[in-house]
Amino acid sequence: MSGNKRELRYAFPKTVPVMAGYLVLGAAYGILMTDSGFSPLWPVVISVIVYAGSLQYLGVSLMASAVNPVYGFLMSFMLNARHLFYGISMLDKYRDIKRFKPYLIFALTDETFSVLCGENPPAGMDRDKVYFWIAFLDHCYWVLGTALGALLGSLISFDTAGMDFVLTALFVVIFTGQWEEREGHPSALLGLSAAGICLLIFGPDNFIIPAMAVILAALAVVYGKKKG
């Protein structure tokens, strides 16, 4: 138990920025679901078993409109295709994980990826447990936010316009913290450059997947040179 507490105490501060964003975003999702006529139980259950923020927001309109399931599947796939690149980039980090691997794969959201990708627990600490606690705490924040929003949304009417900007602010906080912790910023500069160039070429609605492909290709080249 002492080991669990040690890893938990180490992991919790890493997740505080995510907590600030997930409580608000999860609450907004819960409110949107109840405002769309769903029982407060539904958003909580979906947050537990789906746990995909942007997809859940999309799902509100898809379910409320009773869209064709094939169309819903294609929209969901396109929206979450970026996780293919996240998963590939985490292969080495997760390769030797002996416990919790299925859950860690399931719980790899954008924000959890941002925290875990650069996380190297200190010597003597159980890496598997640190990764688990970071992912699990983030999941709990999202479910808790959803539950609070669903409860409030069933009682009070809210105007949620602009609340989705919290997600952008959350990314900025995580990025700034990682920038300040490291000397030299080749990965960050690569990401910014690739995103900026693809934004100019493909536009704001289509730049994410090409940008991730460029980043992955560049990292593959660097990784290959190191191995060689």
C-alpha positions in Angstrom: 0.0 0.0 0.0 2.9 2.4 0.8 4.1 1.9 -2.7 0.7 2.7 -4.2 0.6 5.9 -2.1 4.0 6.9 -3.2 3.2 6.6 -6.9 -0.2 8.2 -6.4 1.4 11.2 -4.6 3.9 11.5 -7.5 1.2 11.2 -10.2 -1.4 13.5 -8.8 0.4 16.9 -9.3 1.0 15.8 -12.9 -2.7 15.6 -13.5 -3.8 18.8 -11.9 -4.0 20.8 -15.2 -6.0 18.0 -16.7 -8.3 18.0 -13.7 -9.0 21.7 -14.2 -10.0 21.2 -17.8 -11.8 17.9 -17.5 -14.1 19.0 -14.6 -15.3 21.9 -16.7 -15.5 20.1 -20.0 -17.0 17.0 -18.5 -19.6 19.2 -16.8 -20.4 20.9 -20.1 -20.9 17.5 -21.7 -23.2 16.4 -19.0 -25.2 19.5 -19.3 -25.5 19.2 -23.1 -26.7 15.6 -22.8 -29.4 16.4 -20.3 -30.5 19.5 -22.2 -30.9 17.2 -25.3 -33.4 15.1 -23.3 -31.2 12.2 -22.1 -31.4 10.9 -18.5 -28.5 12.1 -16.3 -27.4 8.4 -16.0 -26.6 8.2 -19.8 -23.7 10.8 -19.9 -22.1 9.2 -16.9 -22.2 5.7 -18.3 -20.9 6.9 -21.7 -18.0 8.8 -20.0 -17.0 5.6 -18.1 -17.1 3.2 -21.1 -16.4 5.5 -24.1 -14.2 8.2 -22.5 -13.5 10.2 -25.7 -14.2 13.9 -25.1 -14.6 15.3 -28.6 -16.3 12.2 -29.8 -18.8 12.4 -26.9 -19.6 16.0 -27.8 -20.2 14.9 -31.4 -22.3 12.0 -30.1 -24.7 14.4 -28.5 -25.9 15.8 -31.9 -25.6 12.4 -33.5 -27.8 10.6 -31.0 -30.2 13.5 -30.7 -30.6 13.5 -34.5 -30.8 9.7 -34.8 -28.3 9.7 -37.7 -27.5 6.7 -39.8 -25.1 4.4 -37.9 -22.7 4.1 -40.8 -22.4 7.8 -41.0 -21.9 8.0 -37.3 -19.2 5.4 -37.5 -17.3 7.3 -40.3 -17.6 10.6 -38.4 -16.3 9.0 -35.2 -13.4 7.3 -37.1 -12.3 10.5 -38.7 -12.6 12.5 -35.5 -10.5 10.0 -33.5 -8.0 8.9 -36.3 -5.3 11.0 -34.5 -5.2 8.3 -31.8 -3.6 6.0 -34.4 -0.6 8.2 -34.3 -0.7 8.6 -30.5 -0.7 4.8 -30.2 2.2 4.3 -32.6 4.3 6.9 -30.8 3.7 5.2 -27.4 4.8 1.7 -28.6 8.2 2.0 -27.0 7.0 3.5 -23.8 4.3 0.8 -23.3 6.3 -2.1 -24.6 7.5 -3.4 -21.3 4.4 -2.5 -19.3 3.4 -5.7 -17.5 0.3 -4.5 -15.7 -2.5 -2.2 -16.6 -1.6 -2.2 -20.3 -5.2 -2.7 -21.6 -6.5 0.1 -19.4 -3.6 2.4 -20.4 -4.4 1.8 -24.1 -8.1 2.5 -23.5 -7.4 5.6 -21.4 -5.0 7.3 -23.8 -6.8 10.6 -24.4 -5.2 13.7 -25.9 -4.4 15.2 -22.5 -3.2 12.0 -20.9 -0.9 11.4 -23.9 0.5 14.9 -23.4 1.4 14.1 -19.8 2.6 10.5 -20.3 4.7 11.1 -23.5 7.4 12.9 -21.6 7.0 11.2 -18.2 10.0 9.4 -16.8 9.4 8.4 -13.2 12.4 8.7 -10.9 14.5 5.6 -10.0 13.0 3.3 -7.4 9.4 4.2 -8.4 7.1 1.7 -10.1 6.7 3.0 -13.6 3.6 0.9 -14.3 1.8 2.3 -11.3 2.7 5.9 -12.1 1.4 5.5 -15.6 -1.8 3.9 -14.3 -2.5 6.5 -11.7 -2.0 9.4 -14.2 -4.4 7.7 -16.6 -6.9 6.6 -13.9 -7.0 10.0 -12.2 -7.7 11.8 -15.6 -10.5 9.3 -16.3 -12.0 10.0 -12.8 -11.9 13.7 -13.4 -13.8 13.3 -16.7 -16.5 11.1 -15.1 -16.8 13.3 -12.1 -17.2 16.4 -14.2 -19.8 14.6 -16.3 -21.8 13.5 -13.3 -21.8 17.0 -11.8 -22.9 18.5 -15.2 -25.6 15.9 -15.7 -27.0 16.6 -12.2 -26.9 20.3 -12.6 -28.3 20.1 -16.2 -31.3 18.2 -15.0 -32.0 21.0 -12.5 -30.9 24.2 -14.1 -30.7 25.6 -17.6 -27.2 26.7 -18.7 -25.7 28.6 -21.6 -22.6 26.5 -22.6 -21.5 28.8 -25.5 -17.7 29.1 -25.5 -17.0 26.4 -22.9 -15.2 24.3 -25.4 -12.3 26.8 -25.4 -11.3 25.3 -22.0 -9.8 22.4 -24.0 -7.5 24.8 -26.0 -6.5 26.5 -22.7 -5.7 23.1 -21.2 -3.4 22.2 -24.1 -1.6 25.5 -23.7 -1.0 24.9 -19.9 0.4 21.4 -20.5 2.6 22.6 -23.4 3.9 25.5 -21.4 4.8 23.3 -18.4 6.7 20.8 -20.6 8.5 23.6 -22.4 9.7 25.1 -19.1 10.9 21.7 -17.8 13.2 20.9 -20.7 16.3 22.3 -22.2 16.1 22.4 -26.0 12.7 22.0 -27.6 13.2 20.0 -30.9 10.0 17.9 -30.4 7.9 20.9 -29.6 9.3 23.0 -32.5 8.7 20.0 -34.8 5.1 19.8 -33.7 4.5 23.5 -34.0 6.1 23.7 -37.4 4.3 20.7 -38.8 0.9 21.9 -37.5 1.5 25.5 -38.9 2.5 24.3 -42.3 -0.3 21.8 -42.6 -2.8 24.4 -41.4 -1.8 26.7 -44.2 -1.9 23.9 -46.8 -5.0 21.9 -45.7 -7.0 24.5 -43.8 -8.4 24.4 -40.2 -10.8 21.5 -40.8 -8.3 19.0 -42.3 -4.8 19.8 -41.0 -4.7 17.5 -37.9 -4.1 14.1 -39.6 -1.5 15.4 -42.1 0.3 17.2 -39.4 0.4 14.0 -37.2 1.7 12.1 -40.3 4.5 14.6 -40.8 5.5 14.5 -37.2 5.4 10.7 -37.1 7.5 10.5 -40.3 10.1 12.9 -38.9 10.3 11.0 -35.6 10.7 7.7 -37.5 13.7 9.2 -39.4 15.3 10.4 -36.3 14.7 7.1 -34.5 16.1 5.2 -37.4 19.3 7.3 -37.4 19.7 6.7 -33.7 19.3 3.0 -34.1 21.8 3.0 -37.0 
